Amino acid sequence: MTAQRRQNLRLLLRPRHVALVGGGDVATVINECRRIGYTGALWPVNPKRKDIAGIPCFPDIEALPEAPDATFLAVPKQAAIDITARLARRGAGGVVCYTAGFSELGSAGQQAEAELVEAAGDMALLGPNCYGLINYHDRLALWPFAHGGMHPGFGAAIITQSGMLSSDLTMSQRHLPLSYMVSVGNQASLRLEDFIDIFLEEPHVRAIGLHIEAIRDTEKFASAAMRAIEKNIPIVALKTGISDIGARLTASHTGSLSGTDTTYSAFFKRLGICRVATPSEFVELLKFLTIAGVPAGQKIAGFTCSGGGATMLADYAAPLELDFVQPSGHTAAALTQLLPHTATVTNPLDYTTPIWGDYERTLPVFKCLLEDGYDSAVLVQDYPSAGLDESKPFYRADSDSFITACQTASIPAAICSTLPENLDAETRGHILQAGIAPMQGIETCMQAISAATHYGKKRAALLANPSQPFSTTPLMDGNFRQLDEASAKTILAGAAISVPSFHQLKMPEARAGTLNHIDLAYPVAAKICSSDIGHKTEIGGVRLNITSKRELSTAIADILTNVQRHAPDARLEGILIESMIENPIAELMVSLRRDAQFGLILTIASGGVLTEILQDASTLLVPADDLSVLATLDSLRMARLLGGFRGGPAVSRQAILDQIQTLVRLMHARSEIVEI
């Protein structure tokens, strides 16, 4: 982003005056500006109308008193291009192009979008095909629909690639503090990373939420994400388009191509971005980060007035990076004196109903446990609905004592309901004002606290040992071909990659059964060699554990017969005869491939015939340091086999690491290799 465009983006976000070009949609935007309390000038532009929403219209852009800081366009496609060019000539700041019909239609709209970008020049162009933006802090809503949302002086900045989702998020009944809502649409000019970068300047932005269908420029995105790490502004990502149908819809919706889901996960992990799976998780995690903040560690204290609630807290925390550390001996003894005799001193703590609703008795209980030095705390409360809330003062007494205890301990904390709907709006507001996160849904709450904790841990690791610069390399032009196994293993062996001893029989030798010159010890394996056959086993192209020349001759004949039957048109290079690896400890698959969007991608997985069935794989992006590679290896379910399972022999993890890094060096040295 150029310096001029950056300055124009600041004008677009905080304009002194706004031009609004169009008809009915303009009236809605004017009303939304009034609703949020915008105090700048509003200049509707329409040559056919006298006024819109009670404001006199200007006939054209040239008639405006001065170049507008921001403009909202809701006109046909060609008119949008023409008006954008006229705005640029006047020196306008930025444009929200609500108009659709550009690259989201494919090639038919790509040329028009290119013309729109050219017309905008260095103006800040948001869209096209977008809803616009809401600046809650400065009270601006360039938004063509009714909107909700609240801003208590701080909040999350949310950037989405779906207009409807952005609208839904403003309407959520969740008490998520918002600073900005931006719908980026086609990202013809301004992209996700541009808004990340600009929002990092805002002291009232405490977290950034992204709805991502596809990332256009991964290098610039990565740079912006690392600046967020430096500034301690967590980023939460909701990635959609992960299914086959979803990916196709993404392409048709935004004109972007989705990378594979596992690659996006590796990308986010590398950058310390918190990935979530659902809109509810998205909102709740942003809420916790924005209101409560990032825990210093994974020690958590839990409080309920129910044994069932305590059990659920423990169960949901078990698979997460949270630790309900039990009270120290001193603290346990003190709690025994404070609690009713029916209570069991444990963490999570059921403080029992005899002291429920008694501020003076629950406060010392909460304070006592928290004095053990926990990093975060959670209280479970499900409030009664309106009309049944005679007991609400008792709930409020417990929440207030919990709030006081957490404020004394100075730790991030949450009050959560078991069910999302059991925390009413008035209660949520009261909890939020105290700096405690009002979380809705016990499982989602625990996931959010865990994700926030993991973010803090990952951020510390990145600051101590920054990731090597992320970069991509354009793929070489040309038609790629798959090498046969013998050719591929020759390249690997030449790069000091360990491969079994092998001998390739050319097709004339294989058909003639010429085996005398094969100098390999039995047992051996025989495989068809063909760049046209990717999966040999399925067509009977592999024979294992061959123990004699006679068995080998029979195996070769069978392989050739099977290949003729199942792949008659395949080009055959010969038969690969290979030494068998006896008594293997485990089979591990290592793959490296080039990707135009994400660079070099490393996948480590359980190998062998069960690879597809087990789906035990982990992906990371290269360059990757040794610790990251080893952590990826250890994340596999089969990692226990490598360590000497049930008294069996262990594998040298260093040897595996050395071979993987040698493969990486081979890929860097041989740019013509696309995948291994």
C-alpha positions in Angstrom: 0.0 0.0 0.0 1.4 3.3 -1.0 1.8 6.2 1.5 -0.9 8.2 -0.3 -3.3 5.3 -0.3 -2.6 4.7 3.4 -3.4 8.3 4.1 -6.6 8.0 2.0 -7.6 4.9 4.0 -7.4 6.9 7.2 -9.7 9.5 5.6 -12.1 6.7 4.5 -12.3 5.4 8.1 -12.7 8.8 9.7 -14.1 11.2 7.1 -15.1 14.8 7.8 -17.6 14.5 4.9 -19.2 11.7 3.0 -20.6 11.7 -0.6 -23.4 9.1 -1.2 -24.1 8.3 -4.8 -27.3 6.4 -5.7 -30.9 6.2 -4.7 -32.7 4.0 -2.2 -29.5 2.4 -0.8 -28.2 5.9 -0.1 -31.2 6.7 2.0 -30.5 3.6 4.1 -26.8 4.6 4.5 -27.8 8.1 5.6 -30.2 6.6 8.2 -27.4 4.3 9.5 -25.1 7.2 9.8 -27.7 9.0 11.8 -28.4 5.9 13.9 -24.7 5.6 15.0 -24.3 9.4 15.6 -22.1 10.5 12.7 -21.6 14.3 13.0 -19.8 15.0 9.7 -21.4 16.3 6.5 -23.5 14.0 4.3 -23.8 14.9 0.6 -26.2 12.8 -1.4 -25.5 12.8 -5.2 -28.4 12.1 -7.6 -29.2 14.1 -10.7 -32.9 12.9 -10.7 -33.8 13.6 -7.1 -34.3 16.8 -5.2 -33.4 15.3 -1.9 -32.7 11.9 -0.2 -33.7 11.3 3.5 -34.4 15.0 3.8 -31.0 16.2 2.6 -30.8 18.2 -0.7 -29.0 16.3 -3.5 -26.1 17.4 -5.6 -26.4 16.7 -9.3 -22.9 15.3 -9.8 -19.5 14.9 -8.2 -18.2 18.1 -9.6 -20.9 20.1 -7.8 -19.8 19.0 -4.3 -18.3 21.7 -2.1 -14.9 19.9 -2.0 -13.4 16.5 -2.6 -15.1 14.1 -0.2 -13.0 12.2 2.3 -15.3 9.2 1.7 -17.9 8.1 -0.9 -20.5 5.4 -0.9 -21.3 4.1 -4.4 -24.6 2.2 -5.0 -24.9 2.6 -8.8 -24.7 0.3 -11.9 -21.3 -1.2 -12.7 -20.2 1.2 -15.5 -21.4 4.2 -13.6 -19.4 3.1 -10.6 -16.2 3.0 -12.8 -16.9 6.4 -14.3 -17.8 8.1 -10.9 -14.7 6.6 -9.3 -12.5 8.1 -12.0 -14.2 11.5 -11.4 -13.7 11.2 -7.7 -10.0 10.5 -8.2 -9.6 13.6 -10.4 -11.1 15.7 -7.6 -8.7 14.3 -5.1 -11.2 12.3 -3.0 -10.0 10.1 -0.1 -11.7 6.7 -0.4 -14.6 4.8 -1.9 -16.9 2.1 -0.7 -18.1 0.3 -3.9 -21.3 -1.5 -2.9 -21.9 -2.3 -6.6 -21.6 -6.0 -7.6 -21.0 -7.7 -11.0 -17.2 -7.6 -11.1 -14.6 -10.4 -10.7 -17.0 -12.6 -8.6 -18.7 -13.3 -12.0 -15.4 -14.7 -13.3 -13.8 -13.6 -16.6 -16.9 -11.6 -17.5 -16.3 -9.2 -14.7 -12.5 -9.2 -14.3 -11.9 -6.6 -17.0 -14.4 -4.3 -15.4 -12.8 -4.7 -12.0 -9.4 -3.9 -13.5 -10.9 -0.7 -14.9 -12.3 0.2 -11.5 -8.9 -0.3 -9.9 -7.2 1.8 -12.5 -9.9 4.5 -12.2 -9.4 4.7 -8.4 -5.6 5.3 -8.6 -4.3 6.0 -5.1 -7.8 6.4 -3.6 -8.7 3.9 -0.9 -11.0 1.6 -2.8 -13.1 -0.8 -0.6 -14.8 -3.6 -2.6 -16.4 -3.9 -5.0 -19.2 -6.3 -4.1 -19.0 -5.3 -0.4 -21.3 -4.0 2.3 -18.9 -1.3 3.5 -17.6 -0.4 6.9 -18.7 0.6 10.4 -16.4 2.7 12.6 -18.0 2.3 16.1 -15.3 4.4 17.8 -15.8 7.5 15.6 -19.4 6.8 14.9 -19.5 6.2 11.1 -21.7 3.6 9.3 -21.1 3.4 5.5 -23.5 0.5 5.6 -26.5 -0.3 3.4 -28.5 -2.2 6.1 -29.6 -1.8 9.7 -26.8 -2.7 12.0 -26.2 -3.4 15.6 -23.1 -3.7 17.8 -21.7 -2.0 20.9 -18.6 -0.1 21.7 -17.6 0.5 25.4 -14.5 2.5 24.4 -12.6 -0.5 23.1 -13.3 -3.6 20.9 -12.4 -6.0 18.2 -11.9 -4.9 14.6 -13.6 -7.5 12.3 -12.8 -7.9 8.6 -14.9 -10.3 6.6 -15.1 -11.5 3.0 -18.9 -12.1 3.4 -21.2 -9.1 3.6 -24.0 -11.1 5.2 -21.8 -12.6 7.9 -20.5 -9.1 8.8 -24.1 -8.0 9.1 -25.0 -11.1 11.2 -22.1 -10.4 13.5 -23.2 -6.8 14.2 -26.6 -8.3 15.2 -25.3 -11.0 17.5 -26.8 -11.0 21.0 -23.4 -11.7 22.6 -22.0 -8.4 23.9 -18.9 -8.5 21.8 -17.3 -5.1 21.9 -16.7 -3.8 18.4 -14.4 -1.1 17.2 -14.7 -1.7 13.4 -16.7 -3.9 11.1 -15.4 -4.1 7.5 -16.8 -6.1 4.6 -13.9 -6.3 2.0 -15.8 -7.9 -0.9 -13.6 -8.7 -3.9 -10.5 -7.0 -2.4 -9.8 -5.4 -5.8 -7.5 -2.8 -4.1 -7.7 -2.9 -0.3 -7.2 -6.3 1.1 -7.4 -8.1 4.5 -3.7 -7.3 5.3 -4.2 -3.6 4.6 -6.9 -3.3 7.2 -4.9 -5.4 9.7 -2.0 -3.0 9.2 -4.1 0.1 9.7 -6.0 -1.2 12.7 -2.7 -2.0 14.5 -2.4 1.8 14.8 -5.6 2.1 16.9 -5.2 1.9 20.7 -8.8 1.0 21.2 -8.5 -2.1 19.0 -7.7 -5.1 21.3 -8.1 -8.0 18.9 -8.7 -8.5 15.2 -11.2 -11.0 13.8 -11.0 -12.3 10.2 -13.5 -14.2 8.1 -11.4 -15.6 5.3 -12.5 -17.3 2.1 -9.1 -16.9 0.5 -5.9 -14.9 0.9 -4.6 -13.1 -2.2 -1.1 -12.2 -1.1 0.2 -14.5 1.5 3.6 -12.7 1.9 2.0 -9.3 2.7 -0.6 -11.0 4.9 2.2 -12.8 6.9 4.0 -9.5 7.4 0.9 -7.9 8.8 0.2 -10.8 11.1 3.8 -10.7 12.5 3.4 -7.0 13.2 0.2 -7.9 15.1 2.3 -10.4 17.2 4.8 -7.7 18.0 2.0 -5.3 19.1 0.3 -8.1 21.1 -3.0 -7.8 19.1 -4.3 -11.3 18.8 -5.8 -12.3 15.4 -8.7 -14.8 15.3 -9.5 -16.4 11.9 -12.7 -18.1 10.8 -11.8 -19.9 7.5 -14.6 -21.1 5.3 -14.5 -22.9 2.0 -13.0 -26.0 3.5 -15.3 -28.5 1.9 -15.3 -29.3 -1.9 -18.6 -27.5 -2.3 -17.5 -24.7 0.0 -14.3 -24.2 -2.1 -16.3 -23.9 -5.3 -18.7 -21.4 -3.7 -15.7 -19.4 -2.5 -14.4 -19.2 -6.1 -17.8 -18.1 -7.4 -18.4 -15.7 -4.5 -15.1 -13.7 -4.3 -13.3 -14.7 -7.4 -10.5 -16.2 -5.2 -9.2 -19.7 -5.1 -9.0 -21.5 -1.8 -5.8 -23.2 -0.7 -6.2 -26.6 0.9 -7.5 -26.5 4.5 -4.5 -28.2 6.0 -2.2 -25.6 4.4 -4.2 -22.7 5.8 -4.1 -24.3 9.2 -0.3 -24.6 8.9 -0.1 -21.0 7.7 -2.2 -19.7 10.7 -0.2 -21.8 13.2 3.1 -20.4 11.9 1.8 -16.8 12.4 0.3 -17.3 15.8 -3.2 -16.8 14.5 -6.0 -18.4 16.5 -8.2 -20.5 14.1 -11.8 -21.3 15.1 -14.4 -23.5 13.4 -17.7 -21.8 13.9 -19.1 -18.2 14.2 -20.0 -18.8 17.8 -16.4 -19.8 18.6 -15.3 -16.7 16.6 -17.4 -14.3 18.7 -16.7 -15.9 22.1 -12.9 -16.0 21.6 -12.8 -12.4 20.4 -15.0 -11.5 23.3 -12.6 -13.1 25.8 -9.5 -11.6 24.2 -11.0 -8.1 23.9 -12.5 -7.9 27.5 -10.4 -10.3 29.6 -7.1 -10.5 27.7 -4.4 -13.1 27.4 -3.7 -15.4 30.4 0.0 -15.7 31.4 -0.2 -19.5 31.6 -2.5 -22.5 31.6 -3.3 -22.8 35.3 -7.0 -22.1 35.6 -9.4 -21.9 38.6 -13.0 -22.9 38.2 -16.0 -22.2 40.4 -19.6 -23.5 40.3 -22.4 -24.0 42.6 -23.0 -27.5 41.1 -21.1 -30.7 41.1 -22.3 -31.2 37.5 -20.9 -27.9 36.5 -17.5 -28.6 38.1 -17.4 -32.0 36.2 -18.2 -30.3 32.9 -15.5 -27.7 33.4 -13.0 -30.5 34.1 -14.2 -32.6 31.2 -14.1 -29.8 28.6 -10.6 -28.7 29.8 -9.1 -32.2 29.6 -8.2 -32.2 25.9 -7.3 -28.5 25.9 -4.2 -26.6 27.1 -5.7 -25.8 30.4 -4.7 -27.2 33.8 -7.0 -27.2 36.8 -4.1 -27.3 39.3 -5.3 -28.6 42.7 -5.1 -26.3 45.7 -2.0 -26.3 47.8 -2.1 -27.8 51.2 -2.2 -24.5 52.9 -5.0 -23.3 50.6 -7.0 -26.5 50.9 -6.9 -26.2 54.7 -8.1 -22.6 54.6 -10.9 -23.5 52.2 -12.0 -26.3 54.5 -12.6 -23.7 57.2 -14.5 -21.4 54.8 -16.7 -23.9 53.0 -19.8 -25.8 54.3 -19.0 -29.3 55.5 -20.8 -30.8 52.5 -18.2 -29.2 50.1 -15.3 -31.1 48.7 -12.1 -29.0 48.3 -11.0 -29.4 44.7 -10.5 -27.4 41.5 -12.9 -26.9 39.8 -14.6 -26.0 43.1 -18.3 -26.6 43.8 -18.8 -24.1 46.7 -22.3 -25.6 47.3 -25.7 -24.0 47.9 -25.5 -23.2 51.6 -23.3 -20.1 50.8 -24.9 -19.4 47.4 -25.9 -15.8 47.0 -24.0 -14.7 50.1 -21.4 -12.1 49.0 -19.7 -12.0 52.4 -19.2 -15.8 52.4 -18.3 -16.5 48.8 -15.8 -13.6 48.4 -13.3 -15.2 50.9 -13.7 -18.5 49.2 -13.0 -17.1 45.7 -10.1 -15.0 47.0 -8.6 -18.0 48.9 -8.3 -20.3 45.9 -7.0 -17.6 43.6 -4.2 -16.8 46.1 -2.5 -20.0 44.8 -1.5 -18.0 41.7 -3.8 -19.1 38.9 -3.5 -17.5 35.4 -7.2 -17.3 34.7 -10.5 -18.1 36.4 -14.1 -19.0 35.4 -17.4 -19.0 37.2 -20.4 -20.9 35.8 -23.8 -19.3 36.2 -27.0 -19.9 34.3 -29.4 -17.0 35.0 -33.2 -17.4 35.2 -35.3 -15.9 32.4 -37.4 -12.8 32.8 -40.5 -13.5 34.9 -38.7 -16.2 36.8 -35.9 -14.2 38.1 -36.8 -13.6 41.8 -33.5 -15.3 42.6 -31.4 -13.0 40.4 -30.0 -11.0 43.3 -28.4 -14.3 44.6 -26.7 -14.9 41.2 -25.6 -11.2 41.2 -24.1 -11.5 44.6 -22.0 -14.5 43.6 -20.9 -12.8 40.3 -19.9 -9.6 42.2 -17.8 -11.5 44.7 -16.1 -13.4 41.9 -15.5 -10.2 40.1 -13.9 -8.6 43.2 -11.7 -11.7 43.7 -10.5 -11.7 40.1 -9.8 -7.9 40.2 -7.7 -8.4 43.3 -5.8 -11.3 41.7 -5.4 -9.2 38.4 -6.0 -12.2 36.1 -8.2 -12.7 33.0 -11.5 -14.1 34.0 -14.9 -15.1 32.6 -18.4 -15.8 33.9 -20.0 -18.3 31.6 -23.4 -19.9 31.2 -23.8 -23.6 30.6 -26.2 -22.9 27.8 -25.6 -19.8 25.6 -29.1 -18.3 26.1 -28.8 -18.4 29.9 -26.9 -15.1 30.3 -29.3 -12.2 29.8 -28.3 -8.9 28.2 -28.4 -6.8 31.4 -26.2 -9.4 33.2 -23.8 -9.5 30.3 -23.5 -5.7 30.4 -22.9 -5.7 34.1 -20.1 -8.3 33.8 -18.5 -6.6 30.9 -18.3 -3.2 32.7 -16.3 -4.9 35.4 -13.7 -6.2 32.9 -14.8 -9.8 33.1 -15.8 -11.6 29.9 -19.5 -12.7 29.8 -19.2 -16.0 28.0 -22.1 -17.9 26.5 -21.8 -21.7 26.4 -19.5 -23.7 28.8 -17.7 -25.7 26.1 -17.1 -22.7 23.9 -15.9 -20.7 26.9 -13.3 -23.3 27.7 -12.2 -23.5 24.1 -11.8 -19.7 24.1 -9.7 -19.6 27.3 -7.5 -22.4 25.9 -7.0 -20.6 22.6 -6.2 -17.3 24.3 -3.7 -19.2 26.5 -2.1 -20.9 23.5 -1.9 -17.5 21.8 0.2 -16.1 24.7 2.5 -19.1 24.6 2.9 -19.0 20.8 3.5 -15.2 20.9 6.3 -15.6 23.4 7.9 -18.3 21.3 7.7 -16.2 18.2 9.2 -13.2 19.9 12.0 -15.3 21.3 12.6 -17.2 18.1 10.9 -15.4 15.2 9.8 -17.5 12.2 12.1 -17.3 9.2 10.7 -14.9 6.6 7.8 -16.3 4.8 8.2 -16.3 1.0 6.7 -17.8 -2.1 8.4 -18.6 -5.4 6.4 -18.7 -8.7 6.1 -22.2 -10.2 8.1 -22.8 -13.3 6.2 -22.7 -16.5 5.6 -25.9 -18.5 4.0 -29.3 -18.3 5.0 -31.2 -15.3 5.4 -35.0 -15.4 5.6 -37.7 -12.7 8.9 -39.5 -12.6 9.0 -43.3 -12.3 10.2 -44.6 -9.0 13.6 -45.6 -10.2 14.3 -42.2 -11.6 13.0 -40.5 -8.5 15.1 -42.6 -6.2 18.2 -42.0 -8.2 17.7 -38.3 -7.6 17.2 -38.8 -3.9 20.2 -41.1 -3.5 22.3 -38.4 -5.3 21.2 -35.9 -2.7 22.3 -38.2 0.2 18.8 -39.3 1.0 18.7 -42.9 2.2 16.9 -45.3 -0.1 16.9 -49.1 -0.3 19.3 -50.7 -2.7 17.6 -51.2 -6.1 18.1 -52.4 -9.6 15.9 -51.5 -12.6 15.1 -54.0 -15.2 14.3 -52.4 -18.5 11.2 -53.7 -20.3 13.0 -56.0 -22.7 14.9 -57.6 -19.8 11.7 -57.9 -17.7 9.7 -59.5 -20.5 12.6 -61.9 -21.2 13.1 -62.7 -17.6 16.8 -61.8 -17.6 17.7 -61.8 -13.9 21.3 -63.1 -13.7 22.9 -59.7 -13.3 20.7 -58.6 -10.3 23.1 -58.2 -7.4 20.7 -57.8 -4.5 20.3 -60.1 -1.4 16.9 -61.6 -0.9 14.2 -60.9 0.2 13.4 -58.2 -2.4 10.3 -56.4 -3.7 9.3 -56.0 -7.3 7.3 -53.0 -8.6 6.2 -51.8 -11.9 8.0 -48.6 -13.1 5.7 -46.2 -14.9 5.3 -42.5 -14.7 1.6 -43.1 -15.7 0.8 -45.3 -12.7 0.5 -43.5 -9.4 -0.9 -46.3 -7.2 0.8 -49.6 -8.1 -0.7 -51.8 -5.4 -4.3 -51.3 -6.6 -3.6 -52.8 -10.0 -1.4 -55.6 -8.8 1.8 -53.9 -9.7 3.7 -54.7 -6.5 5.0 -58.0 -5.0 6.8 -58.1 -1.6 9.0 -60.5 0.4 10.3 -62.4 -2.7 12.8 -64.9 -1.4 14.3 -66.5 -4.6 15.0 -66.0 -8.3 12.2 -68.4 -9.2 9.7 -66.4 -7.1 11.0 -63.2 -8.6 10.5 -64.5 -12.2 6.9 -65.5 -11.3 6.3 -62.1 -9.6 7.5 -60.2 -12.6 5.3 -62.2 -15.0 2.3 -61.6 -12.7 2.9 -57.9 -12.5 3.2 -57.5 -16.2 -0.1 -59.5 -16.7 -1.9 -57.3 -14.1 -0.7 -54.1 -15.6 -1.7 -55.1 -19.1 -5.2 -55.9 -17.8 -5.7 -52.8 -15.6 -3.6 -50.1 -17.3 -3.1 -51.2 -20.9 -2.2 -47.7 -22.1 0.4 -46.9 -19.5 3.9 -46.3 -20.6 6.2 -48.8 -18.9 9.8 -48.1 -18.1 10.5 -51.5 -16.5 10.5 -53.4 -13.2 12.1 -52.0 -10.1 13.8 -54.7 -7.9 14.4 -53.4 -4.4 15.8 -54.7 -1.2 13.2 -55.3 1.5 13.7 -53.4 4.8 13.4 -56.1 7.4 11.6 -55.6 10.7 10.7 -51.9 10.3 9.7 -50.1 13.5 7.2 -47.8 11.7 6.4 -46.4 8.3 6.6 -42.6 8.0 5.6 -40.6 4.9 7.3 -37.3 4.2 6.1 -35.1 1.4 7.3 -31.7 0.1 5.5 -29.7 -2.6 5.7 -26.3 -4.1 2.6 -24.0 -3.9 2.4 -20.7 -5.8 0.4 -19.2 -2.8 2.2 -20.7 0.2 5.6 -21.7 -1.0 7.2 -25.0 0.1 4.8 -27.2 2.1 6.0 -30.1 4.2 3.7 -32.9 5.2 4.6 -35.6 7.7 2.2 -38.6 8.1 1.8 -42.2 9.1 3.0 -44.1 6.1 2.3 -47.4 4.4 -0.9 -48.8 3.1 -2.9 -47.2 5.9 -2.0 -43.6 5.1 -5.4 -42.7 3.6 -7.3 -44.6 6.2 -5.6 -43.3 9.3 -5.5 -39.7 8.1 -2.7 -39.1 10.6 -0.8 -36.2 9.1 0.5 -32.8 10.0 1.6 -30.0 7.7 3.9 -27.0 8.2 5.4 -24.4 5.9 9.0 -24.2 4.9 11.4 -22.7 6.0 10.9 -24.4 9.4 13.4 -24.7 12.2 14.4 -28.1 13.7 12.1 -27.6 16.8 9.1 -27.0 14.6 9.8 -30.1 12.5 10.2 -32.2 15.6 7.1 -30.8 17.1 5.2 -31.7 14.0 6.6 -35.2 14.1 5.6 -35.5 17.8 2.0 -34.4 17.0 1.3 -37.5 15.0 -0.6 -40.4 16.6 2.1 -42.8 15.5 4.8 -40.8 17.3 4.6 -43.2 20.2 5.8 -46.0 17.9 8.9 -44.0 17.2 9.8 -43.7 20.9 9.9 -47.5 21.6 6.3 -48.6 22.1 5.8 -51.4 24.6 9.5 -52.1 25.0 10.2 -52.1 21.2 13.2 -50.4 19.7 13.2 -46.6 19.4 13.8 -44.6 16.2 16.4 -41.8 16.1 14.4 -38.6 15.8 17.6 -36.8 14.9 18.1 -39.1 11.9 14.5 -38.4 10.7 15.1 -34.7 11.1 18.3 -34.8 9.2 16.6 -36.6 6.3 13.7 -34.2 6.2 16.0 -31.1 6.2 18.1 -32.8 3.4 14.9 -33.1 1.4 14.2 -29.4 2.0 17.7 -28.6 0.7 17.1 -30.7 -2.3 13.9 -28.8 -3.1 15.7 -25.5 -2.8 18.5 -26.7 -5.0 16.3 -28.2 -7.7 13.7 -25.7 -8.6 12.3 -28.0 -11.4 11.1 -30.5 -8.8 7.6 -29.6 -7.9 6.7 -32.4 -5.5 8.4 -35.3 -3.7 
